[in-house]
Structure formats: structure tokens, C-alpha cells
Amino acid sequence: MKRIALIGCGAIGCEIAKFIDSAKIDAKLTIIFDLNYNTMNHLYTLLNSKPKMIKSVDDINEIDLVIEAASQDALREYAIKILEKYDLMAMSIGALLDEKLFNKIYETTLKYNTRLYLPTGAIAGIDAIKSVKALIDEIEIISTKHPNALKDALYVKMNNLDLTINKPKLIYEGYAKEAVRYFPANINVAATLSLVGVGASNTKVKIIADPNIHTNRHEIFVKGKFGEFMFRVDNIPSPANPKTSYLAILSAIECLRSICDDRIKIGT
Ligand SMILES: NC(=O)c1ccc[n+]([C@@H]2O[C@H](COP(=O)([O-])OP(=O)(O)OC[C@H]3O[C@@H](n4cnc5c(N)ncnc54)[C@H](O)[C@@H]3O)[C@@H](O)[C@H]2O)c1
């Protein structure tokens, strides 16, 4: 049985915790941690397993796997010390576009024989992109969200963008390397695409605010010597956090299920 510690008890963490608590996988949630005590305590009240609530990542012990569902800052701060002891499944993938951090993480996993798992998240097509990555000429992701899901983004605030609009508006065009810094809570998917594909400096990103959309839409276009792909997902936003898609939560749960039972692996 895998003993699990969860960092971040928000929209994603809460659903993962409830899934583990439902005893559908061979795992037990033994520790939970959130900088916000009330959020952590609220999750505690929902669970049968009554995990230990801790005050710092340094209090994590006697577990097999840590799940990070907190923030890019959390992943930056905790990843190395976690991977020196435990396997880690991480959601705040945008932080990994920092090459120095990524390389340090890789070296740590080699040295301590630990593993980092990155769920596909709120998109589709990662398997195919991974397979053709050496042959890609062009890759682009266009993310369309309701202004409510974009209004707190650093880029919107820095540029004083007015999102009281009545038709779709292209608010950002650039590359993933920069986009994840400007839209840290919205664009982890562009980071995942960059890591499996041709890198953050070559992955084009467009972000559209659309007052009439009720889904988080991601469209991915890939062209190369293999042919072309187009993937589109229209995700229902999580009620707890409109920036997060329900698919991201389901993808995390499926990734966890496969970590706990990896005897037959389907997909590339
Ligand atoms: N990979 C993907 O496709 C994908 C999709 C959606 C969200 N995400 C990312 O996953 C993470 C969690 O998303 P969410 O929707 O659950 O967010 P959320 O805001 O609902 O919850 C995050 C929780 O983590 C806590 N937290 C933040 N920093 C922390 C720290 N340093 N230590 C401990 N706790 C901390 C917060 O207090 C909050 O309760 C975010 O970084 C988000 O950007 C990834």
C-alpha cells in the first residue's frame, strides 16, 4: 500500500484526497499540508482516513509518494528536498520550465533513485506529441477562457488589460517560456507541451478571453514531417477554482491510479 502526503488542499488536492479516501486504490493518505490552515482543516473534516495535518514540508515522514497540488512556488521550493527521499507527483508544471531547476531535479532523481510523475493535465494528445517530437516543425496552443479565469493573471494586471468585453479578445501571443510566468495558474498545459515536445522557446501560445465561453478550451496544432495533428478539449472548469479544469483533476487521479497499479501500462 502506498502511503501518500498531499501538499495543497485546494480544488485539485481536495478531489485527489477524496478519491484516495474512497479506497478504490491501494493507497492511504497519511499526511496533508496547506499554507492555509482553514483549507487544510476543511479537507480534514471531509475525510474518513483522518490524515495528520502538518505545519511544514519538513514534517513529512514515513510515506512513499508526495503529491504537489499547490503552486509553482511550492514546487520550486519543495521539489528537491522531497525527491531526496520520496517519489513526487507534481501539478504545477510551469515551474519546471526553469532549466536549472529541471536539471537539478533530474540529477536528484538519479542520485536518490526517486521518480517525478507529471500528469497530462487539462489537455490531450501528449502521447502522440511525445512520439513525433524529433520531427515537429511547428507547435501551437491556443487557450480560450472566460475573463473571470484570467483577471488575476500577472500579465493582465501588469498591462492593466480591461476584460469587461462583449466579444472574444486575443490578450496574449508569445512563447511558453514567457507565458507560464505571466499566467502561472492558467497555462501549466503549455509547460507540459513544451516538456514533451520541442521546448518552451519553440512552443507558441495564444490566450483568448471570451465572455461567452463556459468551458476552458485548449486547441493544439502540431505540424511536421510525420503529418499534422489537431486536438481540442472543451473542459468544464472546477467549481472550486475556475482557472482549473475538471479534466486536470481527473488526469491527476488517473496518474495516481497508474502509479499505484503499474502492472499493465497502456499508452506510450
Ligand atoms: N498540470 C495541469 O494541467 C494543471 C491544471 C490546473 C491546475 N494546475 C496547477 O495545480 C496547482 C493546484 O491547482 P488548484 O486548482 O488545486 O489550486 P487552488 O488554488 O484551488 O489550491 C491550491 C492550494 O495550495 C495551497 N498552497 C499554495 N502554495 C502553497 C505552498 N507553498 N505550500 C503549501 N500549500 C500551498 C493554497 O493555500 C491552496 O489551498 C496550481 O499550481 C495550478 O496552477 C495544473
The ligand as a Tripos MOL2 file, in Angstrom:
@<TRIPOS>MOLECULE
LIG
   44    48     1     0     0
SMALL
NO_CHARGES

@<TRIPOS>ATOM
      1 N1         -0.9780   20.4510  -14.8790 N.am      1 LIG1
      2 C1         -2.1680   20.9470  -15.1570 C.2       1 LIG1
      3 O1         -2.7710   20.7190  -16.2170 O.2       1 LIG1
      4 C2         -2.8240   21.8460  -14.1600 C.ar      1 LIG1
      5 C3         -4.1660   22.1930  -14.3220 C.ar      1 LIG1
      6 C4         -4.7520   23.0020  -13.3590 C.ar      1 LIG1
      7 C5         -4.0140   23.4910  -12.2900 C.ar      1 LIG1
      8 N2         -2.7060   23.1700  -12.1940 N.ar      1 LIG1
      9 C6         -1.8720   23.6950  -11.0790 C.3       1 LIG1
     10 O2         -2.0460   22.8590   -9.9420 O.3       1 LIG1
     11 C7         -1.8770   23.6520   -8.7450 C.3       1 LIG1
     12 C8         -3.1120   23.4580   -7.8350 C.3       1 LIG1
     13 O3         -4.2740   23.8990   -8.5340 O.3       1 LIG1
     14 P1         -5.6740   24.1190   -7.7550 P.3       1 LIG1
     15 O4         -6.6820   24.4650   -8.7800 O.co2     1 LIG1
     16 O5         -5.9060   22.9950   -6.8190 O.co2     1 LIG1
     17 O6         -5.3100   25.4520   -6.9230 O.3       1 LIG1
     18 P2         -6.0860   26.0310   -5.6470 P.3       1 LIG1
     19 O7         -5.7140   27.4770   -5.5980 O.co2     1 LIG1
     20 O8         -7.5160   25.6520   -5.6520 O.co2     1 LIG1
     21 O9         -5.3740   25.2780   -4.4170 O.3       1 LIG1
     22 C9         -4.0090   25.4070   -4.1260 C.3       1 LIG1
     23 C10        -3.8200   25.2440   -2.6250 C.3       1 LIG1
     24 O10        -2.4180   25.1470   -2.3650 O.3       1 LIG1
     25 C11        -2.0980   25.9540   -1.2360 C.3       1 LIG1
     26 N3         -0.6970   26.4110   -1.3920 N.ar      1 LIG1
     27 C12        -0.2090   27.3150   -2.2520 C.ar      1 LIG1
     28 N4          1.1300   27.4280   -2.1080 N.ar      1 LIG1
     29 C13         1.4870   26.5500   -1.1210 C.ar      1 LIG1
     30 C14         2.7180   26.2160   -0.5190 C.ar      1 LIG1
     31 N5          3.8640   26.8160   -0.8880 N.pl3     1 LIG1
     32 N6          2.7210   25.2570    0.4490 N.ar      1 LIG1
     33 C15         1.5500   24.6610    0.8350 C.ar      1 LIG1
     34 N7          0.3500   24.9650    0.3090 N.ar      1 LIG1
     35 C16         0.3160   25.9060   -0.6610 C.ar      1 LIG1
     36 C17        -3.0920   27.0990   -1.2640 C.3       1 LIG1
     37 O11        -3.2680   27.6470    0.0370 O.3       1 LIG1
     38 C18        -4.3510   26.4300   -1.8090 C.3       1 LIG1
     39 O12        -5.1820   25.9410   -0.7700 O.3       1 LIG1
     40 C19        -1.7100   25.1020   -9.2210 C.3       1 LIG1
     41 O13        -0.3350   25.4290   -9.2690 O.3       1 LIG1
     42 C20        -2.2980   25.0810  -10.6150 C.3       1 LIG1
     43 O14        -1.7490   26.0930  -11.4430 O.3       1 LIG1
     44 C21        -2.1000   22.3460  -13.0760 C.ar      1 LIG1
@<TRIPOS>BOND
     1     1     2 1
     2     2     3 2
     3     2     4 1
     4     4     5 ar
     5     4    44 ar
     6     5     6 ar
     7     6     7 ar
     8     7     8 ar
     9     8     9 1
    10     8    44 ar
    11     9    10 1
    12     9    42 1
    13    10    11 1
    14    11    12 1
    15    11    40 1
    16    12    13 1
    17    13    14 1
    18    14    15 2
    19    14    16 1
    20    14    17 1
    21    17    18 1
    22    18    19 2
    23    18    20 1
    24    18    21 1
    25    21    22 1
    26    22    23 1
    27    23    24 1
    28    23    38 1
    29    24    25 1
    30    25    26 1
    31    25    36 1
    32    26    27 ar
    33    26    35 ar
    34    27    28 ar
    35    28    29 ar
    36    29    30 ar
    37    29    35 ar
    38    30    31 1
    39    30    32 ar
    40    32    33 ar
    41    33    34 ar
    42    34    35 ar
    43    36    37 1
    44    36    38 1
    45    38    39 1
    46    40    41 1
    47    40    42 1
    48    42    43 1
@<TRIPOS>SUBSTRUCTURE
     1 LIG1         1 GROUP 0 **** ****
